[in-house]
Amino acid sequence: MNTSELASEFLLRGTRTLKEATEAYNEGDLYYTLVRLDETLNNLASVVLSLYGIYAVDGDSVSALSYLDETRELDSSLKSLIKDVQDLDKQLDVTNFVDESSLKSPSVVVRNAEVKAVLDRVTKIFDKVQEVFDEFHS
């Protein structure tokens, strides 16, 4: 397995899902924004895991970051990044996604400002993961 190519693919997916989340937010679709932000976090976690030759078979890359942290010697900045990703993922997990009916689009019980704050945090995490990816290749 070429870990660099795999990480690059997940970074591309993360770029795409973050862009879609931003577009959804700008259009007022808070539900889709949160769905795409959750996907972005998983893609970013997969970038980091791939760089270290780990692939989460169950699809829960954010949880697999704990395994990486426990089994590898990581610097403090990467440990901090892992904690940020996992904390934000927990925050997204407790956000109320409400699917009231199959005839109606799902909605969320959050305010616009809360979604904006999450979007900003995920964007910062994206930038940090991009730095980890770049440093890994230099």
Stockholm file with secondary structure:
# STOCKHOLM 1.0

chainA/1-138         MNTSELASEFLLRGTRTLKEATEAYNEGDLYYTLVRLDETLNNLASVVLSLYGIYAVDGDSVSALSYLDETRELDSSLKSLIKDVQDLDKQLDVTNFVDESSLKSPSVVVRNAEVKAVLDRVTKIFDKVQEVFDEFHS
#=GR chainA/1-138 SS CCHHHHHHHHHHHHHHHHHHHHHHHHTTCHHHHHHHHHHHHHHHHHHHHHHTTCCCTTSCHHHHHHHHHHHSCCCHHHHHHHHHHHHHHHHHHTSCEECCCTTSCCEECCCHHHHHHHHHHHHHHHHHHHHHHHHHTC
#=GC SS_cons         CCHHHHHHHHHHHHHHHHHHHHHHHHTTCHHHHHHHHHHHHHHHHHHHHHHTTCCCTTSCHHHHHHHHHHHSCCCHHHHHHHHHHHHHHHHHHTSCEECCCTTSCCEECCCHHHHHHHHHHHHHHHHHHHHHHHHHTC
//
